[in-house]
Amino acid sequence: MIVHDSERRLWVLSGPSSSYVLHLDDHDRLRVLHWGSRLTVAQAASLPLLPRQPFRPVEDAAEGTLDLTATGGLFYGHAAVQVRFADGTRDLELVPTGQRRTDRELVLTFADRHYPLTVECHYGVHEDSDVIERHLVLRNEGEPVTVVRADSATWVLPRLDGYRLSCVRGQWGAETRLHRTELPYGETVTTSRRGVTSHQANPWAMVDDGTAGEEHGEVYSCALAWSGSWRLTAQRLPTERVTLSAGAGHDPVTQELGAGEELVTPVCAGLYTDGGFGAASRAWHDHQLRHVLPHPGEARPVLYNSWEATGFDVSLEGQIELAEKAARIGVELFVVDDGWFGARTHDAAGLGDWHPNPRRFPDGLGPLIDRVHELGMRFGLWVEPEMVNPDSDLYRAHPDWVIHRPHRRRTEHRNQLVLDLSRPEVADWLYRTLDELLAKNAVDFLKWDMNRPFTEAGPDERLWTGHVRALYAVLDRLRAAHPHVRIESCSSGGGRVDLGILRRTDQVWASDDTDALDRLEIQHGFTQLYPARVMGAWVTDSPNPYTGRETPLDFRFHVAMAGVLGIGGALTDWSDAELERAAELVADYKRIRPLVQHGRQYRLLPPDRELSAVQYLAPDGSETAVLVHRRARRFGHPEPGVRLRALDPGARYRDRSTGRIHHGAVLLAHGVFPDLAPGDYASALVHLIRE
């Protein structure tokens, strides 16, 4: 998987179907000779011998091909490593000093020619994945060094006939909307300066030549495993070389490295696939299920969340009534949302006081938890432990614990401030508080929310990165102390979704917008990188509380079935007929859950069409499920068949609902024709089992 040719000074890093080839040139610059289909070491060894472009100045010859880029000399492109030494020197002149290598990890070490600063480039590969994981380690043994920029990785693309950039854009209530555009010349930067991953962008990018489709074409992609501020730079040079460079932090925040200190950057993972955006997504999904998620083999339960039913009007009796309704329709996890603790009867008080409200729960949470467990469900709680209201016992005791700067106002957002977890005493308090909550109560699940960005944080990177690393440490400690507890990451919806938080949580809340039609677009963009196994999706009331749109119950369920199914409506207001139909739909979901959460996803028709569809296929091909949604029916046109993918053309498939037998070849060529109700917002689930 990692082979070194010492004579030609090159390394070949390979997955099952791709290779990344590194080469130290005559100027000791680490260059990328190949990122694409798999090569043997003999094939890779021929790459330095290929004809090169006619002579150009050094900067033209090097820029756009370097795997490790640093400021200095004639290099004028985006530099992944930027420092400022104590004497003001900004140029960084790196020379190779050694390597360490195993079958799965390569470490290349470089040192500055004069100053006692070293840079280690770490590369990790897996035998069952084409994803390469990379990070840097900077070590200083001299006078303090200011690290201006330290990207985790720079990915060098081969020359293509064109360059198209794919990413997601959004805002609160409209996250992860797919955006594709021609990559302009210069530097295209996507970023978050908010202290969290953000609703506005997500730290991944894909590049193709402009012709790739869902199931054809080469795609180059990278994703950063970081849950704080970040920056991703796509650089297109006039010489038609393109690089992707990503790392934690944002301008103008810097970090000081004292003598004996080191900086370890988060992982940035890269992937080459040949098979279109669908193949790229499935490869990312497989990698996360195998190497990122803490409990990948588990089936995520059907949950009910009380927020949209009760808001802050939380009571023992009301929650029990909802729990009984939830159990009736087949819910497996009952989650009490905001309003159960401290003086939290509205959004301006109580955050930080993580004990049950004595008026609402005079005997604590025990009676409610016991009843939920009696009903055969697990029990979960909403928490927002990184936040504090000024109107709280915690803030009155420790006003200095919040992120702030002297002589600056403390900007409140949602009537709350952010606790500074980079301070050890704050992180220790947070762990002890949640540990006690979990130890004293039989809680099975935490919905971990984070509802506001950083303000008045100052320029010190130790706070910006320290908060995130402390969050990771608290989550790791809690999971070790309470291994039965599962955690959902939430941040006003999808504001903290990334490969870093997914290593420590079991699912994420994709968006506060639960409108089924909007969710089709949100979920389409979400699954470009992240698997359905982690995507929380709710069925809520109609008209939708956010958009006011009216949609049928089946449509709402069939949209939410594309991820981790949840219900968030006011069940006490649902009719008996609605509850009965909901129970049937929950049962349908449980039958296809192994396919949705652990199968392979094929996006058949995008959500911007009248008809959209997504397919899930069992790993062994034994069954498949198709969710079909009609936005609107125009001009009375008959709907076309929805052509399926990846089936055995020689096999026969039985429709579980109708018993009808379909030939695989016909399903691939002509598709299924689902029985959709007339009118707008119609939907269907087709579940096919191979005979």
N, C-alpha and C positions, 0 to 999 in steps of 0.2 A: 504493500500500500504506500510506503514511502521508500524510494530507492535513490541512492546517491551515486553519481558518476563523478569521482574525484578528479579524473583527468580533465574533463570538460567543465568542471565546477558547476554542475547542475543537479537539481533534485526533481524527482517526479513524484507528485502526490496524487494518488488515484483512488477513486471510489469504484463501484461496480461498473459504471459506464462512462466515466469522465476522468480527465487528468488536468492538473495544474502544474506547469513546468516552470521552475525558477532557475536563474542562471546568473552567476557573478561574472560580469564582463571584464574587459581589460582594465577598466577604470575602477574596479571593485564596487560597481553599482549593481544592486540586486534588481534584475530585470525579469519580466514575465515573457516567456517565449511562446506559451500556449495555454489557453483555457478553453477546453472543448471536449471532443470525443476522446476516449481512452487511448493512450499511447503506451507502448512498451518503452523500456529504457533505451533500447537500441534505436527505436524510432525517434524518441526525444533527443537522443544524442546527435541526430542529423540536423536539428533545428539551428544551431549556431552556424552551420555551414551554408544555410540558405542565402541566396543573394539579398543584399540589403539595398535600401534606397541610396541614390548618389550622395556624395558627401554634402553634409549640411553643418552649420555650426553645432557645437556640442549640445546646446540646449534643445535644438530641434530634434537631434538624434535621440535624446534621452527622454524628453517629456512625453508623457502618455504611455510609457512602457515600464516605468519603475514601480516595483512592488513596495519599496520603502522610500518614501519621499521626504526630504528635509530641506529647510531653507538653507541657502548658501550658493555661492559661486554664480554660475550662469543659469541656475534653475529658477524659473519665474512662474511656474504653474502652481496649482493648489498643493501645498505642502502638508502632509499628514502630521509631521512632527515639527513643531516650532518652539524654540526656547529663547530665553534671554539670560546670558550669564551675568555674574555679579559685576563684571567690568563693562557691561553694556553690549558685548558681542552677541550678535544674533545668528551668525552663520554657524551651521552645524556640519562638521566634516567627519563623516562616519567611515570607518574601515572595518572589514570583517575580522573577528578575533577568534571565532570558534563555532562549533555546532554540537548539539546533542540530538540523538535520534533513536527512536524506537519504531516498531511497526506502525504505531498510531500517532506519534507526536514527533514533530521536528521543531527544534529551537535553534535559531541562528542568532549569534551575538555580534553586535557591532559596538565599537567604542569611538569616541571623539579623538581626533589626532592629538589634541592638547589637553582639553579639560577632562576631569575624571568623571565623565558621564557615559553610561553604557545603555544601549537599547537592545532588548531581546525581542525577536519576532517569533511568536509561538503559532504553530499550525497543528490542528488536530483533525484526524480523519476517522471514519468508521467503515467497517467492512460491509455494512448493509445500507449505506447512505452515501449519496454523492455530495452531501453538504460538507464543506470545509469550515472549521471553526478557528478563528484567529483572534489574537490579542497581542498587545505589547506590554513589556515591563521596562520602565525607565528607572535606573538606579544612579544616585548621585553620591560621590564620595568626597566632594570638595565643598567650596563655598556655595551658599544657597543659589539655586537655579530656579528661574521662573519658567514654568511650563505654560506657554501660551496656547498650544494646541497639541493634542495627542490622540489622533484618530486610531481606532483599533485596527483598521485594515484599509488598504487601498486595493481595489480589484481592477485589473487591467483587462479590458476587452479586446478581442481581435478586431481587425478592420472588417467592417460590415458595409453593405451597399447603402445603408441609411441607418438612422438611430431614432428609435421611438422610446420615450420614457413612460412607464406605467407607475402610478403611485395612487394613494388615496387622499382625499381632501374632506373637509367637513367643518362642523361646529357642534355645539351642544344640541342634541336631538337630531343630528344629521351627520353622524360619523361615517367613516370608511366608505365614502362614495368614490368609486373607481374613476380615475382620470388618466387618459392617455393622450399624449401630444408628442409631436416631433421635438427631439432634444435640440435646443438652440445652441449656437456656438457660445463659448465662454463657460461660466460656472453657474449651474442651476442649484440653488440651495433650498432644501426643506429643513425645517427645524422646529424645536420647541424651546421656548425660554421660560416656561411656566413652572419648572420643578417637577413636572409629571410628563408622561408620554404625550398627552394632549389629545383633544378632540379634533383639532385643526389639521393634523398630519399624523402619520405613523412612520416609525423608523425602518422602512423597507423601500426598495425600489426594484423594478424590473426593466430591462432594456432588451429590445429586439430590433430587427432591421426594418421594421415597419410593415412587414408582410405576415408576421406570425398570426395565427388564429387560435381558437380554443384548443384545437387538436393537431396543429401542425406548426412547425417552425422552431428555430433555436431561440432560447430565452436565457438571459444572464440576470441573476438576481442576488441581492444581499439583504440581510436583516440584522439589526443591532439589538442585542439582548440587554436593554437598559430601560429603567423605569423613571428616569429623571429627565432633565433637559438634555437635548441631543442635537446633532447637526449631521446632515447627509449631503454631500456635494457630488453632483454629477457634472463632470468636466468634459467638454467637447472642444478639442483643439482645431485650429485651421488645418493641421496635418491629418485630420480625420482619425485621430486617436481619442478614445473615450475611457475614462476611469470613473469608478464609484468609490468614494471615500466616506467613512462614517465613524463617528465617535461620540462620546459623552461630552456634555458641556456646550456652552455657547459664548459668543463674544459679548462683552469684553472680559468675562470671568477667566481668571488665571489661577494657577496653583503653584505654591512655593515648595520646592524640594530642598530640605536641609541636608546637611552631611549625614550619610548613612540611611537616608530615606529613599523609598521607592514608590513609584506610581504604577499600579496594575490597571490597565484599561479593561472595560467589559468586553465580552465576546462579540465579534461581528462575524456572522456566518454567510458564506457565499455558495451559490449553486448554479451549475450549468445543466440545462436539460434540452433535449431535442424531442419535441412532441407538443409544442404549443404551451399556452398559458395553463391549460388543464393539467398537462404533465408536470409543469413547474409547481402548481398548487398541490397536486397529489404527492410529489416528492417532499415538499415542505411539511405537509400533513403527516406523512409517514415518519419523517425525521422527528417531529415533535412527539408523536406517540411512542417512539422508540427511545428517544434520548433526552427529552426535555421534561415532559409531564411527570409529576411524582407518582401518580397511580394510574398509568395509562390503560390498564386492563379493566378497570372498573367501569360499570355502567352508571352514568350520572342519573340520579333519580328525578322523577317528575316532581316539581316543587310547587308549592303555593306560597305567595308572598302577600302579606296583609296590607301593604301600603295604600294601594289605590282604593281599597275597600274602606279603610278607617282613617287614613291620614294620621294626625296626632291624637285622635280620639281612641286611645287604646285602653281596654279594660279586660279583666280576666274573663268575664262572661262573654263579651263580644268576641274575643279571640277563640274561646272554646266553641262558640256557635259556628264561626268560620272553619275551625278545624274539623268539626263534625261534617260540615258540607264538603270540605275538601276530601276527607276520607271516603265519602260516599262516591265521589267520581274517580277514585283511584290514585289520588296524590300520595307520594311516598315521603315527602319532606315538607314540613310546615315551618315557615319562616316568619317570625314577628319582626316587622320593620321598625322604623323610627318611632319614638314615643314611649318606650317601656321603662326608661331609666331616669334617675335624678329628678329635676324639675322640668323635664322635657315635655311640656304641654303645648309648646309652640317652638318655632325655629330660632328663637333668640335666647334660649336658656338651656342649661343642662349638659351641653357637650363637655366631656371630661369627667363627669361624675357617673362612673359605670357601675351603678348599683340599682336594683329595681326601685321604681317609684313606690314608696310605702303606701300611698293612698290607693294606687291602682292595683298593687300586688302586696297587700298587707302581710301575707304569709310567704312572700318571695315568689320566685318563678316556679317553685316546685309543683304546686297544684296544676299549673298549665302544662308544664313539661310532662308530668305524669299522665295527664289526660291525652296529650298528643301521642305519647308512647302507647297508651292503652288502645288507641285507635289504629295502631300499626304503622305509624309514621315516625320518621326522625324529626328532631327539633332543631331549629336554627334561629339565630339572632342577628339583627343588623347592628353593626358598630361603625363608628367613625373615629378611631382612636388617635389619629394624627391631628385632630382638631380640638379647639376649645372655644366655648362662648365666653365673652367677658362676664356675662351673668352666670357664673358657675363657681362652685366651691374651689375647684382646681385653680382657676384663674385668680381668684381672690387670695389664694395661698401662694401662688407662684406666677405672678404677672411677668416675671423675667424669663419664663420658659418659652415664650413665643418668638418666632422669627421677627426681628425688628432691627432697626438701626438707630443709634442715638440721634436726637434732633430731627427725626423724621416721624410723621404721624404713623399710627398703626392702622393701615387700611383694612377695614372690615369688608368682607364679602359674604353674603348669606348670614350676616351677623356673627361671623366666626373668624378666628385667627388660626395660624398654623403653628403647632408645636415644633420646636427645633430638636429633632431627633439626633442631630449630629452631636448634641451635648450628652455625654454618657449618663448623667443622672436622669435625663428625660427618657432616654431609651430604656433604662433600667426600671423606671416607674411604669412605663407602658407595658413592659413584659410582665412585671409583678401583678399589675392590675388585671390584665387579661388572663394570666395564669390562675389567679384567684377566682375570677369569674367562671372559668372553665372547670376548675377543681371543685367548686361548690355547687355547680349546676350540671345536670346531665345534658350538656349542649353538644350536638353532633355537627353543627355547621355554623360558620360565621360568614355573613355578607359584609366584607370589609370595604367600606366606602371611603372616599377622599374627595370632597366636594369643592375645593377651591385651590387656585394656584398660589405660588409663592409671591409675596411682595415684600419690599424693604429687606431683601435678603443680603444685599451687599455684594462685593466683587470676589469674595473669598470662595474658591472652588471647594474648600473643605466643608463648607456648609452644604452647598448644592449636591456634591457627591456623598458627603457624610450622612446626610439625611437618608438617601436611598440605600446606602450600605447598612445603616442602622435598621432601616425597615426590613431589609432582607434578613438581617441577623435575628430580629425579633420573630419574624415569621418562621425562620429555621428552628429557633428555640421552642416556639410554641408547638410546632409540628412534632418535634422530638418528644416534648413532654406530654403531648396529647395526641398520640398517633391516630386515634379514631376520628378526630375532628377534620372535616373538609372545609375548604375556604374558597369563597368567590371574590375575585377582585372587581371592584366597582369604583368609578370615579366620575360622579355625575353622569353615569352611563359609561361610554367607552373611552374615558379619558386616560386610562392606564391599562393599555393592552400592548404587550410586547413579550418577547421571548425571555426577558429577565423575570418578570412577574409570573409568567407561566411555569417557570421552574419551581415555584413555591406555592402555587395555588392550583385549584382543580378545575375552575371554570372562570369565565369573565362575563360581566354584564355589558352587552354590546352597545346599548343605547337606551336612554330614557324614553325615546319615541317608540311607543308600542303599536302605533298605527300599522296594520298589516301591509298596506300598500307601500308605505315608506320603508318598512322593514325588508321588503324584497330587494330594494336597492342597497340598503345598508348591509344586508347579509351577503349579497353578491360580492361587494367589495371586501367584506371581512374575510370570506373564505378564499380570497386570492392567496393569502398566506397562512391563515390560521384555520385549524380543523373544526368541523361542526361539533366535535366532541367537547369543545370548551365554550361554545357560543350560547349563552343564555338567551332564550327567546320566550316571551310571555304572550298569553292570550288574555286580553283585557276587555273591558266593556265596550259596547257600541251604543251611541256614538263614542268614538275614541276620546278620552279625556284630554288629550294633547291637541289633536287636529280637528275634532268634531266630526270626522268622517264616519258614516255608517257602513258596516260591512257584515256579511253573514257569519254566523258562528263557525261553520265549516271552513270558510276562507281564513278566518283568524287562526284556527287550529292548524290548518294545512301549512300556513306560512311558518308558524312556530315549531312545527314538527321537523323543520330543516336543521334544527340545532338541539340544544338541551331544553326540552319542553318545560315551560312553567305556566302557571295560571295566576293572574293578578287582579281579576275582576271582583266585584262585590257579590260573592256567591249567595249571600242572603237575599239579594234582589233577583236572582235568576229564577225563572219558572221551573216547575218540575220537568217540563219537556226539555228545557235547555240543560238542566242538570243531567237528565237521562242521556241526551245526545252527547254531552261533554264526556260522560263516562264511556260511551262507545268510542269516541275519538281518542281518549286517553288509552283505552285498550288497543286501538289500532296502532298508536305510537309505540306502545311497549312491544308489539310484535315486530315492528321495523327498527326499533332502537339499536339492535346490534349492527344493522346496516348503516344507519345514520352516524352513529358514534364511533364505529370501528371499521366501517367499510371504506370503499374508494368512491370519491365524489366526482360526478361528471355534470358540469353546468351545460345543459342541453340547449336552452333558449334563454337569452338575457332578459332582465326585468323591464327593459325599456320597450319591449314589444307588447302587442295585445295579448299574446300568449307567452308565458315563461314556464320553464321547467328545469328541475334538477333531479339527477338520478344518483342512487347509492347502490353499490354493488358489493356483495359479500366477498371477503378475501379469496374464498375458494370458488367463487362464481356460482354458487348453488342457488342464490336468490337475489332479487334486485327490487328496489322500491323507487317509484317515480312520483314526485309531487308536481302537479300541474296547476297553474294559476292563470285565470283570464282576468285582465284588467277591465276590458270593455269589449263589447261585440259591435263592430261597425259594419254597416251596409248589408248586414245579413249574410256575410260570406261564411261558408262552411269552414270549420277549422281544419288545418292540415294535420296529418299524423305527426306525432312526436317521435322522431327517430332516436332509438336508444344506442348505447355504445358498449363496447367491450364484452358483448355476449358471445356465446358459442353459436356460430351460424348453423351447425348441424344439430343443435339440441332443441328440445321443445320445452316451453314454459307455460305453466298453468297459472291463470289469474286466480288468486286466492279468494276473491269476492264472488266472481261469476262462475268460476270453474272452466272458463273458456281456455282452449289450448292455442298457443301461439308458437310459430316456428321462429327460431332465432334469426335465421336469414331474413325473414320478412320483417321482424322487429327492427333489424339493422337498416334495411333498405326502405321500408315504408312507415315504420313506427307503430305506436299504439294510438288509439283514438278514444281517449277517456270520455266517460259519460259526464259531461259538464251540464250543470243546470243552466237554463236560459237566463240571459241578462248579464249585468256587470258583476264583477267580483265573484266569479264562479271558480270552483277548485275541485280537485280530485286526487286521491291517492290510488296508485296502481301498484299492487304487490304481486310480483311474479316469482314462481318457484320452479326451478328446473326439474323436469320429470326424470 
